[in-house]
Amino acid sequence: MTYCVGMRLNAGLVFLSDSRTNAGVDQVGTFRKMSVFENPGERMMVLMTAGNLSISQSIREQLSDYTDANGNTIWNVPDMYEAARILGETVRTIHQRDARSLSEFGIDFNVSMIFGGQIGTERCRLFQIYAAGNFIEAHDENTYFQIGEAKYGKPIIDRVVNPQTSLDDAAKCALISMDSTLRSNISVGLPLDLLVYENNRLAVTRFVTIDEKNAYFQMIRDTWGQQLKAVFEEIAAPAWNRQAQDPGTQTLFSAVNANSRPVMVSHPNAAPDSASDIRRQSFAEQSHTPRQH
């Protein structure tokens, strides 16, 4: 499996991918999931893939050479939307070629992609492409896409990233998102590829491959864990039943509501007037008794 995240911001784009691939607990490999298609000064595009590795590698290799019926390629189309369309056609071409054969061996045509970049003077754009070759585009209401093991790293991005977020803060947030995923899912692993693209540069501006020795990422992992624990310890513990003794005390939990009790299943040999039934009846009566002021 894998985890990739791409962010579209006012200042540019951020891409982050892991490199773990596993076909079983004893068949873990390292394959980079990020590819750059660049003609410096004219266009810069990034592709990240998740899913079946053989399918995604075939798509990546075909994309560079694919020509549609009108002679268009990712190297000559005028904008990123058309480049995403070319990628979608490439996906469908690989599907027509391989899907039936894969199905005969019980293998689904499973692939998802994040594709973004800038062509000419058009603003940066970001797309998510599905296995059918269709795609959607990121806008200000949804500034990022995730593929692969997305659920672990999603909460921090939802809380932090918006179109005004700086590239450095977005990169930091992406790394924290990846750290959360690495800690919770063994199918995602180092090394990581991080690419940060500044608007209108039309070439890769900042790129780093991050392994277990990277000092900044180790600082992120240690600091984020410590700060989470510190914030957790500052949050008040639940105050059980304090409202009944001290009306002025704010409480999170209170048993004064008659419905605030578990569903009780009686023992099959219990007598109808057992002590537990009496206690439950007494509790219900007390809960419905008006409080005296």
N, C-alpha and C positions, 0 to 999 in steps of 0.2 A: 504494500500500500504506500501511500505518500501523503504529503500535505503541502499545498502551494497556496499562496495568497498574493493577489495583485490589487493595488490601490491606485485610484485616479484622483489626483489632488489638483488644486489650482496651480501649484508650483511644479507639477510634473507627475511622475509615476514611480511606484515602488513595487518590486517583484521579489518574492522570497520562496525558495523551494528546498525541500530536503532531497536526499538521494538514496533512500533505502528502498529496495525491492525484495520481496520474499515470496517464495513459492512453497512455503512450509517452514516449520520451526528450525530445520537444519539446512535450509537453502536460502540464506540471506545474502543479498548482493548489493553493490553500490553502483547505481546508474544515475547520471545527472539528468534532471527533468527539465532544465531550462536551456533554451536555444535562442541565439540572437541572430537576426537577419538585418544586416546593416549595410547601407551605402552611405558612408560619411558625408554629411553636408546636404543629403537629399532625403534620406529616410532611415529610421531606426525602429525595428519591431522585435518584440520578445514573445516567445511561445513557451508556455509551461504545460506539462501533460500529466495526467493521472489515469490509472486504469491498466489494461493489458499492455505490457511493455512492448511486445512485438508489434502491436497495432500502432501504438504511439510513435515508435521509431520509424515504421513504414510511412506514416503520415508526415513526419518531419522531413524525411528524405525526399518524398514526392513533392512536398510543398515548394521547395526551392526551384524545381524544374517544371511544375505544373503550368500548363497553358490552356485557357478555356477556349470555347468555340470562336471567340472574337479576338484571340491572340493576346489576351490579358494574362499577366502574371503578377505575383506580389511585388515584382521589381519595377513594374511600369504603371500600375493602377494609380489614380490620382489622389485617393484618400484611404483612410483606414477601414471605412465600411466596405469598400470594394476588396481590400485585402482580406478582411474577414470572410467575405463571400467566396473568394478564391480558396481560402482554407476550408470552408464548408464543402465546396465541391470536391476538394481533395479527399476529405473524410468519406464522402459518398462514393468516390471512385475506389478507395481501399475497401469499403464495405462491399461493393459489388464484386470485387475481386476475391475477397477472403472470407466473408461472413458465412457463406454456405459451407465451405470446407471446415471452418472452425466449429460450426454448429454440429457437424457430423461427429466431432470429438467431444461434444458437450461443453464447448467454450463459447461464451457470449461475446458479442462484439461490444466490448466495454471500454470506453475511453471518454474522457472529458478534458477540456483545455481552457486555459486563460491566454488570451492573445491581446497585446496592446502595443502602443507605440505612437509615433508621429511621422507624418509624411508632409514635406513642404511646410507651408505656413499654417496649415490646419492645426487646431489645438490637439493635445494628446487625447487619445481615445482608448477605451478598454472594453473587451468583449469576453463573454463566456460561450464556448462552443460545445455543443452536445454531440452524442454519438450519431445522431441522425443528420448532422451537418448544419442544423439550425443554430441560431445564436441570439443572445441578448446583449445589450450595451449598458454599461454603468453610466449613471447620471448623478446629479448632486443628491438626489434622494437615497441613492444606494451607491456609495463611492468605492466599493470593493467587491471582489469575488474570491471565493475559496473553492478548492477542489480537493478531493481525497478526504482525509480524516479531519473534517472541518469543525466538528462540534466542540472540541476542547479549546480551541483558540478563538472562537467567535465572541465570547462575552467581552473580552478586553477591547477588541476592535469596535464593537458596538458602543462602548462607553467613551471611547477616546477619539476615534477618527471621524473627521468631517472634511468638507472640501477646503477649509481654511488651514487645516493641520499642515505644519511645515514638513518638508521631506525628512529631516532628521528625526522629528518626533514620530512620524509615520514609520520610519525604519525601525526605531526603537520599539514601537508598539507591535510591529510585525514580528520582531525577535522575541518579545514576551509572549506573543500568541504562539509562536513555534515552541518556546520552552514549555508552555502549558501542555502542548500536544506531545512533546517528547516525554514528559513525565508521566503521561496517562496512557500512552499507546506505544507498544514496542515495535509496531510496524512502521513507525516513522523514526528516522535516524540521521545522524551526522554523516558526512559533512553537508553544510548548507550553502546554497548560492544566493547571494543578496545583490540585487542590481537596483540602483537609484538613478533615475533619469531626470534631468532638469529640462524644463520647457525650452524648446527652440534650439537645442544644442545639436540635434540630428546626428548624434553619435553617443556611444556609451560614455557616461560621465563618471560614474562611480560603481565599482564592482569588487566584490570580495568573496572568496570561498572560505567558509568558517568551519574549522574542525574543533576537536576537543581541547586543543591548546590555545585557541583564540582567547586572549585576555579579556577583551570587551564582552564577548558572549558569556564567559564565565562570571564576570562581574554582574551582568544582567541576571543570570540564574541565581546567584547568591543573594543579591540585593532584593530582587523581586520576592523571593521566598521569605526573607527576613521581614520585609515591609508588610507583606500579607499577614504574617503572624502578629506583628505589632498592632496593625489595625484591628485584627480579630480580637486581640486581648483588650483593646480599648472599648469594644462594644459591650454594653451592660448585659449581664446574664438575665435570663427570664426570672421574674419575681412571682413565685407561686403563691396565690391566695392572699397576697398582701392587701388587696383591696378590701377584703372582709375585715381585717383588723385596723387598717389605717386608710380611710377614704382619700386622704390627700396624697397617697403614694401612687405614682404612675406604675402600672403593671402591664406586662405582656400577656400573662396567663391568669385566669381566675376561674374558680369552680362554682361561682354563684349561680351560673346558668344551669337550669335543670337538664338541658340537652347536652351539657358539656361533661359527658361521662361515656365510658365505653359501652358497646353493646354487650350485655351480660348474657351468657349462656348457662343456664342452671344445670347443676349436676343431676343426672337422671334419678338418683336416689334421694335427692334433697326433699325434705318435707315442705309443704306450701308455706308453713309459718317458720321456716328456718331463720336463723339469725341474720343471714345475708339478705333475705327478703325484707326483714324488718328494717335493717340498716338502709337499704335502698329506698324503702317507703318513707322512712324518716328523712332521708336526704332530700327526696322530692318535695315533701311537705315544707321543709325548711327553705328550700329554694323558692317556693311560691309565697312564702310569708313576707309581707311588706316590711321593709327595714324601718326601724324606729329611729327618729331623729331627735 
